[in-house]
Amino acid sequence: MWLQMSIPENEDSLSIRRVGGAENVLLSKDSEGTFGIVMHGVTDDFRNPRLANLSFSSRPHMILNISGSNENLANCLILKTSSDLDPVMLSLVMEHLLKSSDTEKFSAHDLSNTIREVIKLTRRESPPPTRDEIVGAWGELYVLLRFIRDSPNHATQIMVIGAWEGLQRQTIDFRFAEAGVALEAKTCSDGQRMHHIGGYGQITAPPGYDYGALVSMSVQDNDHGKTCKDMVNAIVSSLVGSGEEKGSAKSLLEERIRIRGPECHDDSIFLWLEDDEDPMRLYRFDDVPSPVSEGGVYEVEWIADLKQASPISETEESEIVDRVRFAGP
């Protein structure tokens, strides 16, 4: 159908074709011959996925001319492709959209979900997580489990889970805003406590936080240890409150795990702390070895040898844990 559509001479115009089975979805072609979709009568908000080869715009009114007769379309959402995108991709979007609902009138939400599903279909399979990625996730889950078990109630557990990663991957792993504490978790599996620092941002307390520390852990392969999946299960088992409260905490945890990555689901590498008497060491951000910043140099990564630094005392560590525990509602 789209191939048979004419290219409009006016660059501000679109050639339009109605689509069978869709009351408010139209195919479009612009003066450059670019594929598009026009949805009218849209009453809900559209969540723009911000993709490289798709652009979206809206118009309160458009005039549709059919055989010399004008039809006024209100609340229009316009999807347009770039010239780099194969039109087959848009045909997939259209096909999935039409199959997504029994109704003939579609919403912006329907279109947004359809684009997400088509992206999943065409996305290349991601490589499996590396050992280092799994070790890193294990350390973060260990820290999370410790704070969850120390939490006095459901509200504090929600605060603790919410402090991990945030709505997207953060520079610093844990931001306990209510306590003003930021923690960056680093885990090694060679006993050296030499940790990769991804930039000064990882050892700098964010604005509004008055305490920042790097949490260093050393783990080793152990047949009696736990996998990342085991750690997640232990966190879920440690949730407290009513059934509804546990469910909400579990949902938040699952959201954070999706943000953190598939390494959290690994069940093949069994790890445990190298020394149960020394589960984790905290180093104030200012005490973490770092290179001297030179003028004009902004992005620096390095390996910090924490054997050359002094961790905080057990007393101070307990104070930080308590500060987080009692910061909740």
N, C-alpha and C positions, 0 to 999 in steps of 0.2 A: 504493500500500500504506500509506504513512504517513498519508494523508488519511483512510483508513478506520480508523485506530487510535483507540481511545478515550482520553480524558484521565483520568488517575487522580485520585481524590478526595484521596488522601493526598499531601501535598506531598513526603514522603520516598520515594514510590514512583515507578516508571517503568512505562509500558506498553511491552511488548516484542514485536517480531515478528522471526522468523527470516528470513534472506535466502537465497534459493535460490542454490546455488553457493558458499556461504560456511559453513564449519564453525563458525567462532568469531566471526562478525560479526553483530550484531543492530541493528535499528533501534529507537530509543527515542523516547518522547514523555513529557514531564514534566507536572506539574499545571498549568503555565502554557501548555501546548500547544506547547512548544518542541521543535524537531527535535534529535535526537542520535544518536550511534552508540556502542554498547558492544562492545568487543572483549575476549574472555576467553581464558585460557590464554596470556597474554602472558609471554614469558620473557626478552625483550631490553629494553634501555633505550629509552625514548621521548625524542626530542629535541624539546622543546616549542618550537614556532616563535614563541610569544608574540604572537598576533594579537589585534586589538581585539575581534573579534566571535566568537571561538572560545575556549572554556576547556576545560582538561583536568584530570582528576583520576583517581586510582587507588584501588581497593579490593582488599584481599586476598581478600574473599569477597562474593558476592552470591547471593541466593536467587531463582531463576527459577521462577515458578508457572505451570504449563501444565495447564489443565483439572483443577485441584485437586491436581496432583502437583508436589512441589517438586524442583528440581534445583539443586545447589550449584555455582556457577561460581567458579573460583579465578583470582587474578591478573587483575583486570579493569581495563581502561583505558576511561575514559568521556570522550567528546567531546560538548560541549554548545554550542549556538549561542546568541547573544544574540537578543533579539526584533527587532533591527534588520536581521538578516541574512535574505535571501530563502531559503526552504527549497530553492529550485532549486540554490543553491550546494552544499548538502550532498548533493543527489542527484547532482551532478557528482562530488563526492568519492567517493561510494559507487560510481558507475559506473566511475570510473577505477581504484578499488581492486580491483574484481572483475575488471577486464581486465588488471591489472598482473602477474598470475601465473597459472600453470596449476594451482597447488595450491588446495585448498579451505580451507587453514588459513593465516591471514595473521599477520604480525608487526607490532610497533610500528614497525619500520623501514619496512615496506610502507606503513603509514598516513602516516608522516612524509613519505616521498617522494611519495605521492599528493597530499597537501595542497600540497606545493611545486609540483607539476606543474599543479594546478588554478589556483594563484595566477598562474603564468605565462600560462595560457590567458586569464585574465580581466584581467590587468594592462594598463593603457593603454600604448600605445607611447610611450617616452620621447622627448622632443625631441632632435634631434641636438646634439652638443656645440657650444658657442660657440667663436669664435676664441680668446677669452681662455682658455677651458678647455684648448684644444688647445696653446696657447703654454705654459701652465703645466705641462702633462704633458710637453711636449717638454723643458723645462728639467730636470725631475726625471729623465727618461730619460737626458739628457746627463750629469748628475752620476752616475747609476748606472753608465753605460757607462764613465766615467772610472775609477771605483773598481774596476769589474770588470776592466778592462784592466790596472790596477796590482796586482791581486791575485796573489800568488805561487803559489797552489794552489787546488784545488777547495774545500777546507774554508773558506778565506777568502772565496771567491766565494759560498758558501752563506751565510756570515755577513753579507756585504754585501747580498745580495738580501733576506735576512731582516730587515735593518735598515730596509728601505723599507716604509713604511705600517703594517706589523704585521698582525695578524689582522683589523683593521678600520681605517678611516680614522683617522689620528692627527692631533693638533694640530700636531705637528712631523713633517716628511717623513721624515727619516732619524735613527734612533736606534742608534748603534753602541755597544751596551751594553758589549761587551768592552773597547772603547777609552775609554769614558766620554765620547764625543763625540756631540753632537746638532747636526744641520744642518737648516735650513729653506731650501728652494730657492724663489727668486722670479725670475721672468722677465718682461721687458717687450719690446715690439716697436716702441716709438716712440723709442728711444734716450735716454729721459729718466732711466731708473733710478729711477723713482718707483713704489714697490711698495705694494700694498694689504696691510695687516697686519690679520689677522682677530681680534686680541686679544693681550693681554699674554702669553698662553700660548704664542704662536708665537715669542716672543723671550725665553723663559725656559727655562733648562736644567732638564730634569726631575730629580727627586730621584735621586741616585746618579751624576749626570753632572757632571763638573767643567769641561767646555768646551762652549760653545754658540756657533754662528755662523750668520749669514744668508748664503746663497750667492746673489749677484746676477749675473744674466746678461742681456745685451741681444742680441736676435736681430733678423733682418730677413728678409723674403721673398727667396728666392734660388733661381733655377731649377736651380742645381747643388747645392742644399742637400739636406737629408734630411727626410722626413716622420716622424711618430711611429712609424709602422709600420716604416720603415727603421731607426730607432733600436733598436726591439725586435729586429729581425733582426740588427743589429750586435752587440747584447748576446749573443744566442744564439750567434753565430759566434765570440765571444770566450771562451766557456766552455771550461774545460780539464778534463783527467782522462780516465778510462775512459768507455766508452759509457754504462755504468750511472750513473756520476757526473754526466756531462753531462745525462742524462735526468732525474735527480733535481733538478738545478739548474734545468733548463728547466721542470719541473713547478711548482717553487716560484715561479719568475718568472711563470708563467701565473696562479697563484693571486693573486699580488700585483697583477697587471694587472687581474684581475677586480675586486679591491677598489678599485683606483684609478679605474677607469671606462672607458667605451668610447672616450674621447678618445685613449687609447693606441693604438687601432687606426686612427686617421685616416691616410689616404694621399692627401689632397688639398692640404694646405698644406705647401710646401717651405720650410724655414727653415734658417738657419745663423747663426753668431755674427757680430755686427756687426764685430768686430775679432778676427781670429785671434790677434793678439798679446796680447789681453786677454780670454781666454775666459770667465773668471769671477772675481769679486771676493768675498772673504770679509770680513764685518764681524762683529766680536764682538757678541753680543746687547746688551751694555751700551752699545755705540756706535751702535746703530740709533736714529735720532730717534723719540721717542715723546712723547705728551702727558703732562702731569703728572696723576697719579691723584688724584682728590679723594675725600674720605670719602663712603661710600655709593654710589659709582659703581664697578661691577664689570665690565661688559661694554662695551668700547670698541673701535671699529675706526677706522683712520686710514690716510692715505697718507704713507709715509715717503720723503722726498727724500734719497736716499743720496749725492747730489752734495754734500750738506752734512756728510758723515761721511767718515772716513778708513778705508780697508780695511787689513787686516793686511798685513804684508810678504810677499814671495814666499818668504822663508826660513821664516817662521812657517807659511805655507800648506803648504809642503813637509813641515814637521814634523807637521802635522795629518794630511796624506795618509799619511805613513809610520806615524803612530801607529795609523791604521785598518788599513793593510796588514799590519802585524806583530802585530796584536791577535788574529788568528785562531789556531787550533790549530797 
